[in-house]
Amino acid sequence: MTRTHLARLVARGKAERVARGLYRFAGAAATTHHTVALVAKRVPHGIVCLVSALSIHEIGTQVPHEVWLAVDRHARKPELAGLPVRIVRFSGATMEHGIERRLIDGVPVAVTSPARTIVDCFRYRNKVGLDVALEALAEGLRSRKVTIATVDAMASACRARTVLRPYLEAMAWR
């Protein structure tokens, strides 16, 4: 679609500007993860993670007020004026391990898998809070979205097994 055609749609009230370079049809209903789709459209190399990924996987009770987005540690910080985003840095292999592709509002989005999300919550427990990580682990196991074995394997792959081992052992005894 050309810029002039888009400008005409906005002028007629058939489309509205959401953010720089992002438009939607006027009156289109916003879904639960609409902001995630907007951020993924602006940062296609980013990975939705931590609390935002918990929300997408419906694990726990956390409702993020910003989109948690992982980018490579060497990548430039994306400019996302007007969009609530919290950037975290992943390095090398962690940018590829445990990543799922989903379609949210017609936009392809990279999201960490449930097991990877739980492991990342423990890795970034100083940012998200230990209570969020513990709730994610308990809820993920209770809802059978993960098993102790899958979380342990993911923790090994992400070099976080030492951190998670005591919590996994405690959950195994429940």
C-alpha positions, 0 to 999 in steps of 0.5 A: 500500500502506498503512503498516499493511499494510506494517508487517504484512508486516514483522512477519510477515517477508515484507518487510524495511526497507532504508532510511527509506521503502524496503522489499523482499520478504524474501529478494529477491536484491540485484542489482549495481546495487541501491544505485543503484535505492535512491538513485534511488527516494529522489532521483528528480531526481538523475542517476547519473553518473561512476564509478557510470555507468561501472559501469552502462555496463560501461566500465572496471574501477572498482567504486564503493563509493558511488553518484555522484549529480548534483543541480542546483547550486541544489537542496538536498542530499538526506538519505540516511542509511544509503545510500552516496552522493557528491553532485556539482553540475551546472548548467542545461543539463548537467542535461539533455544526454546523459541516458538513462533506464533501468529498474534493479530496476524503478526508473526511473533517470536515468543519463549516457550513455557519452559524457557519462560519459567527458566528466564524468570529465575534467571532474571528474578532480580528484575521480575521478582522471585515471587513471579518466578515461583508462581510461574513454576508452580502454575506451569506445573499445575496446569501441565504446560511444563514438567519438571524434566522439561524445565530442568532440561531447559535450565541446563541448556540456558546454564541456570540449573544451579539456580533452579535446582532447589526450587525444582527439588521442592516442587518434586516433593509436593 
